[in-house]
Amino acid sequence: MEAKIITWATPVFFVLIAVEIIASRIMKRDVYRVDDAINSLSLGVISQVAAVFGRVMTVAIYKFIYDNFSFMTLPADSILVWVFALVAYDFCYYWLHRLGHELTFLWAAHVVHHQSEEYNLSTALRQTSTGVLFGWIFYVPLVLVGVPPAVFAVVALVDLLYQFWIHTQLIDRMGWFDRVFASPSNHRVHHAVNDKYLDKNYGGMLIIWDRMFGTFVDEDASEPVVYGTRSQLKSWNPFWANVEVYVAMAQDFIRTGTWRDKVAVLASRTGWRPVDVRTAWPKPDFDIHRPKFVPAPSRALLMYGVFQFAVLLVAGIHFLQVQKGAALGPLAVYACWLVASLSSLGVVLESRRDGVWYEILRWLVTGAGVMATGSWFMTGPVPTTLASAMIVWSLLSVIWVWLVRPVPRGLTNHFGMRPH
């Protein structure tokens, strides 16, 4: 059900993003960069692909607990049960969200949502692909008290969809609403790296949890919000965005000399590192005035990125539509192709020349696969005309990315574009 609703909601998301872009131009507010937005949206696509596989695990766990350990069974036809479930879910979300900032192994999943140095509606779709590993634990209390699985699924989706609209800079303070609900002003604070705002305002729908547990801070007009994470990602590769903190944890685990510190790395507060590792492999101090990550690809390369992302978005929607009837093997290959394709596109948008070779390899393999099998990842036969069009598109994409490729300074590519 979630996959269907997300598929139906996708056009609405893009319409609202377009409205925000137009409004920002009218208001003379520069809140979007094309490459950053593509990166955020790519992470959203990958999160939905990963959720297809993660949902199997969480549904099985929740059903097992509900059938065997729930204290009672609440009626699904009671409005009070629905209201209770929504409020209780948001309360559990507060603690997942808060500990997702305070504990490194949970931050490793949640960091994805904060890596963008811009703040707009595309940032809302920037979701983790690994949160399923531990996130489900925080909602077990709802299952134990007998919230029916169907009710649980709907309120989880409502809580998630609510949070889309609060990711904007164009809506100012909202008076009494800011004191009760999560709002754009409250959530801008949450995405800040400023000392004053850091690790505050965790509420998903309700901000009252932050007021109750001492984690609320008002947005201050005298201190503009600076967005991102204190350790910059400096990449448009969505795969790397999902694993960067896990890799850093693994490195610290291997490098530290004591088993006590190795265990501590896995259960530490965010930002903690063993003394021996911190001494031998220091990280630069945080500087709030640091420049943003701006690889500045040429306009021609950006246009390539926009069109190729549109194709991959359609493929992602197709993946969600066919996932129920597809065999696990082909579905896994399809998922890997989507992740690899979006990652390759991210690398080329960094104006890296190796990204061009990744793109060429990706399209040659894709075209060859369609030609050899006559199908699209074994999800069903492809009509000859459509298969031919796919093969032609693959070849045209190879030519296109070569023509707009980044070139060394002092030279121009085939469109007369100099690299930035």
N, C-alpha and C positions, 0 to 999 in steps of 0.2 A: 504493500500500500504506500509506504513512504517513497519508494522509487517512482511510483506513478504520480504522486502529488508533486514531487520535486520536478518531474518532467513537465507536468502541466504548469507549474509555477515559473519555469525557466523563462518563457517569453515575457511574463510579467516583470521578472527581475531585470531583463534587458531593456524593456520599455522604461522602467523607472530609472535605470542607469542613464539612458538617453535623455530623459527629462532633466536629471541632475546635471548632466554635461551642458545642456542648453541653458539651464538656469544659472550655472556657474559662469558661463560666458556673458550672459546678460548682467549678472552681478559683478562682473570683472574679478572673479575669484578663480585662481588657478589651482584646481584641486585634483586634476587628472593628468597622468602621463600614460601614453599608450602602452609602452613596454611593461610598466608596473601593473597596469590593469590586466594585461594579458597574463602576467605571472599569477596574479591573484585568482583570476578566473580559471587558469589551468589547475591550480591547487584545488579549486572547487570541484572541477571535473574528476580529478584523481580521487578526491575524498569520497565522491559518490560511487566510483568504481570499486574502491576498497571496501565501502560499506556493504556492497553486495555479498562479499565473502565474510565480513565480520558479523553481519546480521545473522548468519546461520548459527554462529557460536552464541551470540547474546540471546537470541530467541530460545535456543535449546536450554541455556542456563536458567533464564527467567521462567520458562515453562516447568522445568524440573523443580525449581524452588516453589513456584506457585502450587503445583500439584501435590507436593510432599511436605512443605514446611510452612505454608501460610497459616497465620493464626485464625483467619476468618475469610469469608468470601463476600466482598462488597457487591451490591447490585449495580449492574452496568446501566440500568435504566433510571437511576436516581440522579437528579441534577446536583444534589449535595455531594454525591460521590465524585462527580466530574469536577466540581469546584475544589473539593478537598484534594483531588489528585493533581490538579494544575498547580495549586499553591504549594503542596508538598513536593512536587517535582521541582519547582523553582527553588525551594529551600535546599533540596539535595544538590541542585545545580550550583547554588552559591558555594557550597563546601567543595564540590569538585573543582569549580573555577578557582576558588581561593587557594586550595592546596596545589592546583595546577601551576600556580605562580610561586608557591613557597617550597615545593619539593622538586629536585632536579629531574627525577625519573618521570614525573608528571608534566613538568615544564617541557621536557623533550618532545612531547606530543603537542602541547598547546602553543608552543613558540611560533608555529606556522602562522597562526592567526594574527600575530603581532609584528611580523617581520617587515611588512610594508611601511615605508617612510611617508606614504600618502594616507589620507583618510577619506574614504568615499564609499559609495554603495558597493563597489566591486570588492572592497576590503571585507565586507560582510560575508562574501562567498569564499573567502580564503580560509578553508577549513582543514583540519588535520586528517591524515589517513591512518594514524596509529593510535588515536584516542580509544579505540575499542579494546585495546590491551588491558587497560585498568579502569576506564571510565565507568563501565557497567557496575562495578562494585558499589558505587555511591548511590545507586538507585534500588539496590536490593531491599531496603526497608519498605519501599512502596509495594513490592511483591509480597513481602512477609505479612503486611497488614491486609492483603487481599485485594489490591487494586487489579481489576481484570486486565489481562494482556491487551485487549482491544482499546480500553480506556487509556492504559499506559502509553500505547503507541501514538494515540491521537494527541494527548497532552504534551508528549515529548516533541512532536512535530510543531504544535502550536507555539511552544516555548522557543523553539529554534527559529521559526518563521517570524515571530515577533521581533527578534533581534536584528533582522535585516534593516529596517528603516532607521534605526538609531545610529547607523554608521554614516553620518553625514556631517559636514561642517556648515551646511547652508541653513539649518534650523537653529535658531538662537534659544535662549532660556525660555522655559514654558511655565513659569510660576509654580502653582501648587502641584502640577503634574510632576515636576522634578523632585518633589519631596516624597512622592510615593512610588513612582514608577521609574524604571530604567528609561532614560531619555537620551537624545543626542548629546546634550551638554554633559550629563553624567558619564556617558560612555566615552566621550572624547577624553575625559580625565583618565579613564581606565587604560587607554591606549598610549598614554604619555610616558616618556622616559625622564621627565623633570623630577628632581628630588621631591618636590612638594606633592606630586601626584602619584608617585611610583607605587604600584601594587594597591590600588584603591578601586572602589566602585565595581564590585564583582557581580552584582545582581543581574539576572537574565531578563526577567520581566519586572520584578519588584526591587526597588532600591532600599526598601525598609530593612532588609537583612543587613545591609552595610551600616545603616544607622544603629541597628540593634547591637552589632558585634564590633563597632569601632573602626570600620574600614571605609567610611564615607568621607569624601572631600569634595567641596564645591569647586566648580570651574571658576578661576580668577581671571578677570579681563586684563589684569596688570601682568599676568604671566602666561603668555601664549603657549599652547600645548606643542611639544615637539614629539613627533610620532616615530615609532619603530621599536627596536630592541637595543639594549645597551651594547650588545655585541652584534655589529652589523652583519647581515647575511652576505651582502655584496655579490649577489647572484640572481639570475632569473631562472635557474634550473629548479623546477618544482620537486624533483626527486631529492636533490641535495637539501632543499628547504625542509623536507620531512625527516632527514636523518642527521643533520648537522650536530645537534646536541647529543644524540646517541653516540655519534662518532667521537665527540669530545669526551664523553663519559668513558668510552672504551679506552681512549688514549690515556686518560688519567688513571684508570684502573690498571692498565698494563705498566705504566711508568712508575707509579708509586711503589716504594720498597717494602711496605708492611701490609700484612693481611688485614690488620685493623683498619687501615686507611682504604684498602681496596673495598671492604664492606661499606665503609662510610661514604665512598664515592657513589654507591648504588642507592643510598638512603639519605643523602645529605640535603641540606637546605640549598636552594638555588644560589649559585655563585660561589659556593664553598669548593675549595680545592686543597688537596694535601700540601703540606708545607714544602716537602721535597720537590713536588711537581711544580708548585707555584714559583719556587726559586729557580729551578732549571729551565722552565718553559713559561716565563712571565707573559701576561697579556697586557696590552696597552691600557692605560687608565681611561675611563670614560670621559669623553669631551662632548658636552651638549652642543657645542658650536661646530662639530665636525661637518664636513660636506656630505650631502646625500650621495648614494650610489647612483651615478648617472652615466652609463656607458655611451649614451647618445648615438644610437644607430642612425644611419641615413634615412631620409623619408622613404626612399624606394625599399629599403630593407624593412622598415616599419609596415609599409603596405603589404609586403610579402607576409609578414607576421600576422597581420589582421586577417588576410584571406585564408592562410593556413590554419589559424586558430578556429575560424568559422567552420572549416571542414572537419576539424577534430572535435568541435563541439557537437556537430551533427552525428559524428561517429560515437561520441559519448552517450548521446540520447538514444541512439540505436542500440548500444550496448545495454542500457537499462531496460529497453523494451524487449530484447530477446533473451535476457539473462535467465528468465524462469524456465524456458524450454530448451536451453542449450546444455550440452554435455560439459562437465567440469573442465576437461582438458582443453578443448577449443576456447572456452570462456576465459580460462587462465591465460592462454596465449593472446587472446584479444585484449585482455586487460594489460598485459605486459607491453603490447604494441602501443596502446594508448599512453601508458606512462613513459615509454621510451620516446614516443613521438613528441609529446608535450615537453619533455626534458630537452630533446634535440632542438626544438623550436626556441626554448628558453636560452640555450647556449648561443644559438646564432643571433638572437636579439641582444646579446652582450657584445656584439661586434667582434666575436672571436672567429678566426678563420677555421679552426677545427670544427666549429659548429656547422659550417658549410659542408664539410665532408660527412658529418653525421647526417645532415639532411639528404645529401645525395645518396648515401647508403640506405637510409630509411625508405626513400621513394623507389629506389631500384629493387629492394627486397619486397616492398609492398606490391609493386607492379608485377614482379615475377611470381609472387604468391597467388595473385588473382589469375594470372595467365596459366599457372600450373594446375590449380585446383578448380577453377571455374566457380569458386564460391568466395564468400567473405568470412574468413575464419570459421569455416564449416558450420555457419549458422543457417545455411540454406543456399541453394543454387542461385547464381546471379545471371539474369538474362544476358544474352550475348551482347546486345547493344550497350547495356550498362557496364558489363565487364570491359568492353572496348573503351568506353569513356573513362573508366578508372585507370586503365593502362596508359591512355593518352595523357590524362591528368598527371600521372606519376612522372612521365617523361617531360611534360611541360614544366612541372615543378623543379625537376633537376636543372633544366635550362634556366628557369627563372632565378633560382637561388644562386646559380653561378654568375648570372649577369649582375645581380645586386650585391655580390659578396663584398665584405670589407677588404680593403686593399691597404698596403703600407702607405705611410704618410708621404705626401708629395705626389702621389699618383691619383688617378681617378678610375672608378669602375666603368662599366659599359653605359651607365646612365649619367656619366659626368659628375658623379657624386664623390666628393672628397670625404675620407673618414674623419670623424671628429676626434 
